[in-house]
Amino acid sequence: MEELHKPVLLSEVLEVLQPRSGESYMDFTAGYAGHASEILAVTRNYKDAVLVDRDENAIRELEQKFKSQPVRIVHADFYSAVLQQIECGNAFDMILLDFGVSSPQLDRSDRGFSFAKEGPLDMRMDRRQDLTADRIVNKWSERDLTEILEKYAEEKLGTARMIARTIVHGRPWHSTVELAEALRKFGKHGKVHPATRVFQGIRIAVNDELGEIERTLPLLTQVLKPGGRVALITFHSLEDRLVKDWMKKLSSFGEESKIEILTRKPIVAESEELFINPRARSAKLRAARKK
């Protein structure tokens, strides 16, 4: 059976987390268990493992994969999940957060994450929520669109305004390909499609991705045991900056620091992995240990 999703930086995650037999593990973005399966194969501690995802397809796969094991599987965003674990008084030896969009989300046209195939303007990681990409591109004001394109797509203000104006004046939009084709005029000659950053910005807004990270990071030490390790994988500069700043803040108080940084520089994929899994090219891994 073909693997649904190739976990990025798998060997590097195992190296920084250093799983040991009997240790507890929480995966806040478990996806299709690419990382979790390898870690739990070492710990063999299924009863103290919690796997979280907000995508119902991933949850079904996780339930099927671990149906014979006492793993706790939670259908929630990672901020809700961390609050739940704090309320229950749980703490773990290892925590992983992989902020990337999964391959099945990108590959399934009906999810609307990619403009490579015709699909609806959806982009919801959790399809229980109301906000969709359709609502953003067809209902939000030109000012709001400009703001998310500047902030989340990292477009220059002038370009963000022109793109927002094009979106507003071209309404209604019905599909990913239709919108992407309209954005082609903003591109320069090169490998990156001009819609790439725009789709990133809209996706981040739909799923409140940066807000989730900002709310969750300050709580992670509460669900880590002393000596516990946390690994975080980011896929663009906005995410990486939040993780980097959080680590710097918590590790800058000398003996009073809450964490010790394990990765002085972010770890990136080797050429061998990039050949097999090109989607790993933007992945950066940072890790820390709770004191």
One Martini backbone bead per residue (centre of mass of N, CA, C, O) as a GRO file, in nm:
protein
  291
    1MET     BB    1   0.096   0.036   0.023
    2GLU     BB    2   0.075   0.357  -0.012
    3GLU     BB    3   0.195   0.627   0.123
    4LEU     BB    4   0.022   0.901   0.229
    5HIS     BB    5   0.269   1.019   0.418
    6LYS     BB    6   0.571   1.185   0.432
    7PRO     BB    7   0.782   1.228   0.672
    8VAL     BB    8   0.961   1.482   0.790
    9LEU     BB    9   1.255   1.453   0.940
   10LEU     BB   10   1.266   1.174   1.088
   11SER     BB   11   1.561   1.118   1.184
   12GLU     BB   12   1.588   1.399   1.324
   13VAL     BB   13   1.365   1.362   1.532
   14LEU     BB   14   1.486   1.112   1.668
   15GLU     BB   15   1.751   1.253   1.752
   16VAL     BB   16   1.624   1.484   1.939
   17LEU     BB   17   1.423   1.299   2.116
   18GLN     BB   18   1.522   1.028   2.215
   19PRO     BB   19   1.373   0.764   2.240
   20ARG     BB   20   1.238   0.559   2.508
   21SER     BB   21   1.155   0.318   2.691
   22GLY     BB   22   0.835   0.418   2.836
   23GLU     BB   23   0.774   0.674   2.710
   24SER     BB   24   0.605   0.965   2.660
   25TYR     BB   25   0.360   1.084   2.399
   26MET     BB   26   0.300   1.387   2.197
   27ASP     BB   27   0.091   1.463   1.905
   28PHE     BB   28  -0.041   1.757   1.769
   29THR     BB   29   0.026   1.650   1.446
   30ALA     BB   30  -0.019   1.338   1.342
   31GLY     BB   31  -0.188   1.253   1.109
   32TYR     BB   32  -0.038   0.949   0.963
   33ALA     BB   33   0.198   0.851   1.171
   34GLY     BB   34   0.497   0.878   1.082
   35HIS     BB   35   0.630   0.955   1.354
   36ALA     BB   36   0.470   0.794   1.570
   37SER     BB   37   0.540   0.505   1.484
   38GLU     BB   38   0.848   0.525   1.541
   39ILE     BB   39   0.834   0.612   1.838
   40LEU     BB   40   0.646   0.375   1.944
   41ALA     BB   41   0.844   0.148   1.861
   42VAL     BB   42   1.032   0.231   2.102
   43THR     BB   43   0.851   0.275   2.364
   44ARG     BB   44   0.579   0.092   2.389
   45ASN     BB   45   0.382   0.342   2.498
   46TYR     BB   46   0.048   0.362   2.437
   47LYS     BB   47  -0.106   0.463   2.701
   48ASP     BB   48   0.092   0.746   2.689
   49ALA     BB   49  -0.050   0.831   2.416
   50VAL     BB   50  -0.105   1.134   2.212
   51LEU     BB   51  -0.319   1.196   1.927
   52VAL     BB   52  -0.343   1.480   1.709
   53ASP     BB   53  -0.622   1.615   1.506
   54ARG     BB   54  -0.831   1.820   1.268
   55ASP     BB   55  -0.854   1.582   1.067
   56GLU     BB   56  -1.077   1.337   0.989
   57ASN     BB   57  -0.898   1.155   0.811
   58ALA     BB   58  -0.670   1.119   1.013
   59ILE     BB   59  -0.836   0.999   1.241
   60ARG     BB   60  -0.920   0.742   1.092
   61GLU     BB   61  -0.632   0.637   1.048
   62LEU     BB   62  -0.549   0.625   1.345
   63GLU     BB   63  -0.771   0.432   1.442
   64GLN     BB   64  -0.684   0.201   1.256
   65LYS     BB   65  -0.379   0.173   1.330
   66PHE     BB   66  -0.462   0.175   1.670
   67LYS     BB   67  -0.695  -0.038   1.745
   68SER     BB   68  -0.491  -0.236   1.932
   69GLN     BB   69  -0.433   0.033   2.095
   70PRO     BB   70  -0.416   0.266   2.388
   71VAL     BB   71  -0.456   0.517   2.218
   72ARG     BB   72  -0.499   0.860   2.220
   73ILE     BB   73  -0.753   1.020   2.023
   74VAL     BB   74  -0.768   1.364   1.896
   75HIS     BB   75  -1.023   1.590   1.779
   76ALA     BB   76  -0.815   1.870   1.731
   77ASP     BB   77  -0.666   2.135   1.803
   78PHE     BB   78  -0.370   2.218   1.964
   79TYR     BB   79  -0.485   2.419   2.168
   80SER     BB   80  -0.714   2.248   2.283
   81ALA     BB   81  -0.527   2.011   2.362
   82VAL     BB   82  -0.345   2.156   2.569
   83LEU     BB   83  -0.572   2.236   2.761
   84GLN     BB   84  -0.665   1.949   2.823
   85GLN     BB   85  -0.395   1.848   2.948
   86ILE     BB   86  -0.379   2.055   3.173
   87GLU     BB   87  -0.649   1.985   3.310
   88CYS     BB   88  -0.543   1.674   3.354
   89GLY     BB   89  -0.225   1.681   3.431
   90ASN     BB   90  -0.045   1.636   3.183
   91ALA     BB   91   0.275   1.480   3.093
   92PHE     BB   92   0.577   1.466   2.880
   93ASP     BB   93   0.870   1.348   2.723
   94MET     BB   94   0.726   1.400   2.434
   95ILE     BB   95   0.704   1.649   2.163
   96LEU     BB   96   0.507   1.718   1.860
   97LEU     BB   97   0.527   1.971   1.588
   98ASP     BB   98   0.364   1.975   1.263
   99PHE     BB   99   0.280   2.252   1.051
  100GLY     BB  100   0.204   2.103   0.808
  101VAL     BB  101   0.072   2.008   0.522
  102SER     BB  102  -0.065   1.741   0.400
  103SER     BB  103  -0.063   1.546   0.129
  104PRO     BB  104  -0.371   1.477   0.118
  105GLN     BB  105  -0.460   1.772   0.117
  106LEU     BB  106  -0.310   1.851  -0.149
  107ASP     BB  107  -0.410   1.603  -0.341
  108ARG     BB  108  -0.703   1.678  -0.275
  109SER     BB  109  -0.919   1.867  -0.455
  110ASP     BB  110  -1.165   1.894  -0.241
  111ARG     BB  111  -0.988   2.079  -0.033
  112GLY     BB  112  -0.841   2.344  -0.175
  113PHE     BB  113  -0.513   2.385  -0.141
  114SER     BB  114  -0.469   2.348  -0.450
  115PHE     BB  115  -0.397   2.466  -0.798
  116ALA     BB  116  -0.331   2.200  -0.968
  117LYS     BB  117  -0.638   2.144  -0.906
  118GLU     BB  118  -0.959   2.124  -0.935
  119GLY     BB  119  -1.140   2.319  -0.683
  120PRO     BB  120  -1.255   2.421  -0.405
  121LEU     BB  121  -1.284   2.696  -0.180
  122ASP     BB  122  -1.152   2.594   0.119
  123MET     BB  123  -0.890   2.492   0.335
  124ARG     BB  124  -0.984   2.309   0.560
  125MET     BB  125  -0.871   2.117   0.823
  126ASP     BB  126  -1.156   2.170   0.963
  127ARG     BB  127  -1.483   2.089   0.850
  128ARG     BB  128  -1.646   2.214   1.104
  129GLN     BB  129  -1.593   2.480   1.007
  130ASP     BB  130  -1.700   2.782   0.847
  131LEU     BB  131  -1.447   2.888   0.740
  132THR     BB  132  -1.348   2.979   0.408
  133ALA     BB  133  -1.206   3.066   0.114
  134ASP     BB  134  -1.466   3.160  -0.019
  135ARG     BB  135  -1.536   3.378   0.187
  136ILE     BB  136  -1.283   3.548   0.157
  137VAL     BB  137  -1.285   3.603  -0.164
  138ASN     BB  138  -1.616   3.684  -0.168
  139LYS     BB  139  -1.649   3.879   0.121
  140TRP     BB  140  -1.411   4.026   0.175
  141SER     BB  141  -1.243   4.295   0.200
  142GLU     BB  142  -0.992   4.468   0.060
  143ARG     BB  143  -0.849   4.531   0.324
  144ASP     BB  144  -0.840   4.242   0.441
  145LEU     BB  145  -0.687   4.116   0.206
  146THR     BB  146  -0.438   4.290   0.225
  147GLU     BB  147  -0.356   4.205   0.510
  148ILE     BB  148  -0.313   3.896   0.457
  149LEU     BB  149  -0.107   3.931   0.222
  150GLU     BB  150   0.106   4.084   0.386
  151LYS     BB  151   0.124   3.892   0.643
  152TYR     BB  152   0.096   3.581   0.512
  153ALA     BB  153   0.224   3.622   0.206
  154GLU     BB  154   0.450   3.844   0.197
  155GLU     BB  155   0.356   4.096   0.059
  156LYS     BB  156   0.371   4.376  -0.072
  157LEU     BB  157   0.162   4.629  -0.037
  158GLY     BB  158   0.113   4.695  -0.335
  159THR     BB  159   0.057   4.401  -0.424
  160ALA     BB  160  -0.169   4.339  -0.225
  161ARG     BB  161  -0.364   4.550  -0.338
  162MET     BB  162  -0.383   4.441  -0.630
  163ILE     BB  163  -0.484   4.159  -0.558
  164ALA     BB  164  -0.734   4.243  -0.397
  165ARG     BB  165  -0.867   4.393  -0.633
  166THR     BB  166  -0.886   4.152  -0.824
  167ILE     BB  167  -1.065   3.979  -0.642
  168VAL     BB  168  -1.306   4.175  -0.608
  169HIS     BB  169  -1.358   4.234  -0.925
  170GLY     BB  170  -1.388   3.900  -0.991
  171ARG     BB  171  -1.646   3.845  -0.879
  172PRO     BB  172  -1.703   3.531  -0.860
  173TRP     BB  173  -1.545   3.252  -0.709
  174HIS     BB  174  -1.516   2.879  -0.772
  175SER     BB  175  -1.194   2.813  -0.797
  176THR     BB  176  -0.864   2.748  -0.783
  177VAL     BB  177  -0.787   2.783  -1.085
  178GLU     BB  178  -0.929   3.049  -1.139
  179LEU     BB  179  -0.765   3.215  -0.937
  180ALA     BB  180  -0.477   3.145  -1.032
  181GLU     BB  181  -0.504   3.263  -1.320
  182ALA     BB  182  -0.555   3.561  -1.221
  183LEU     BB  183  -0.253   3.567  -1.074
  184ARG     BB  184  -0.036   3.536  -1.302
  185LYS     BB  185   0.030   3.850  -1.356
  186PHE     BB  186   0.213   3.865  -1.073
  187GLY     BB  187   0.439   3.722  -1.209
  188LYS     BB  188   0.748   3.577  -1.258
  189HIS     BB  189   1.004   3.440  -1.391
  190GLY     BB  190   0.970   3.098  -1.278
  191LYS     BB  191   0.893   2.833  -1.058
  192VAL     BB  192   0.696   3.013  -0.905
  193HIS     BB  193   0.383   3.055  -0.853
  194PRO     BB  194   0.195   3.343  -0.800
  195ALA     BB  195  -0.020   3.179  -0.604
  196THR     BB  196   0.132   3.059  -0.364
  197ARG     BB  197   0.123   3.291  -0.147
  198VAL     BB  198  -0.178   3.343  -0.156
  199PHE     BB  199  -0.265   3.061  -0.060
  200GLN     BB  200  -0.116   3.076   0.203
  201GLY     BB  201  -0.264   3.321   0.325
  202ILE     BB  202  -0.549   3.203   0.315
  203ARG     BB  203  -0.494   2.945   0.478
  204ILE     BB  204  -0.405   3.084   0.738
  205ALA     BB  205  -0.675   3.231   0.781
  206VAL     BB  206  -0.870   2.994   0.788
  207ASN     BB  207  -0.683   2.836   1.032
  208ASP     BB  208  -0.524   3.013   1.228
  209GLU     BB  209  -0.216   2.930   1.245
  210LEU     BB  210  -0.062   3.152   1.407
  211GLY     BB  211  -0.253   3.168   1.647
  212GLU     BB  212  -0.211   2.879   1.742
  213ILE     BB  213   0.090   2.908   1.800
  214GLU     BB  214   0.083   3.154   1.994
  215ARG     BB  215  -0.102   3.002   2.211
  216THR     BB  216   0.074   2.733   2.253
  217LEU     BB  217   0.375   2.780   2.326
  218PRO     BB  218   0.341   2.891   2.632
  219LEU     BB  219   0.222   2.581   2.720
  220LEU     BB  220   0.433   2.347   2.680
  221THR     BB  221   0.578   2.329   2.963
  222GLN     BB  222   0.313   2.211   3.105
  223VAL     BB  223   0.348   1.925   2.912
  224LEU     BB  224   0.637   1.890   3.035
  225LYS     BB  225   0.877   1.723   3.155
  226PRO     BB  226   1.146   1.694   3.313
  227GLY     BB  227   1.353   1.650   3.031
  228GLY     BB  228   1.176   1.717   2.812
  229ARG     BB  229   1.094   1.699   2.461
  230VAL     BB  230   1.081   1.935   2.181
  231ALA     BB  231   0.941   1.935   1.848
  232LEU     BB  232   0.963   2.163   1.557
  233ILE     BB  233   0.788   2.208   1.243
  234THR     BB  234   0.851   2.421   0.975
  235PHE     BB  235   0.751   2.607   0.645
  236HIS     BB  236   0.791   2.912   0.733
  237SER     BB  237   0.895   3.215   0.853
  238LEU     BB  238   0.657   3.274   1.043
  239GLU     BB  239   0.682   3.019   1.214
  240ASP     BB  240   0.986   3.021   1.282
  241ARG     BB  241   0.987   3.289   1.437
  242LEU     BB  242   0.807   3.200   1.670
  243VAL     BB  243   0.985   2.967   1.769
  244LYS     BB  244   1.252   3.119   1.806
  245ASP     BB  245   1.145   3.333   2.009
  246TRP     BB  246   1.048   3.135   2.225
  247MET     BB  247   1.318   3.001   2.282
  248LYS     BB  248   1.480   3.255   2.352
  249LYS     BB  249   1.309   3.345   2.592
  250LEU     BB  250   1.329   3.065   2.771
  251SER     BB  251   1.675   3.063   2.743
  252SER     BB  252   1.766   3.375   2.875
  253PHE     BB  253   1.801   3.303   3.220
  254GLY     BB  254   1.986   3.088   3.268
  255GLU     BB  255   1.912   2.919   3.550
  256GLU     BB  256   1.599   3.022   3.490
  257SER     BB  257   1.550   2.861   3.262
  258LYS     BB  258   1.313   2.644   3.103
  259ILE     BB  259   1.513   2.594   2.857
  260GLU     BB  260   1.699   2.392   2.620
  261ILE     BB  261   1.865   2.423   2.337
  262LEU     BB  262   1.928   2.173   2.071
  263THR     BB  263   1.910   2.392   1.819
  264ARG     BB  264   2.097   2.645   1.704
  265LYS     BB  265   2.002   2.538   1.431
  266PRO     BB  266   1.817   2.461   1.185
  267ILE     BB  267   1.691   2.171   1.055
  268VAL     BB  268   1.744   2.017   0.742
  269ALA     BB  269   1.717   1.864   0.456
  270GLU     BB  270   1.848   1.632   0.277
  271SER     BB  271   1.902   1.538  -0.045
  272GLU     BB  272   1.773   1.258  -0.022
  273GLU     BB  273   1.495   1.357   0.076
  274LEU     BB  274   1.432   1.559  -0.153
  275PHE     BB  275   1.414   1.343  -0.374
  276ILE     BB  276   1.168   1.190  -0.237
  277ASN     BB  277   1.068   1.479  -0.074
  278PRO     BB  278   1.009   1.795  -0.183
  279ARG     BB  279   0.830   1.906   0.068
  280ALA     BB  280   1.102   1.940   0.256
  281ARG     BB  281   1.251   2.210   0.162
  282SER     BB  282   1.105   2.409   0.400
  283ALA     BB  283   1.197   2.254   0.640
  284LYS     BB  284   1.215   2.312   1.004
  285LEU     BB  285   1.410   2.214   1.290
  286ARG     BB  286   1.326   2.240   1.637
  287ALA     BB  287   1.473   2.208   1.976
  288ALA     BB  288   1.392   2.112   2.326
  289ARG     BB  289   1.457   2.126   2.685
  290LYS     BB  290   1.343   2.072   2.991
  291LYS     BB  291   1.451   2.173   3.321
   0.00000   0.00000   0.00000
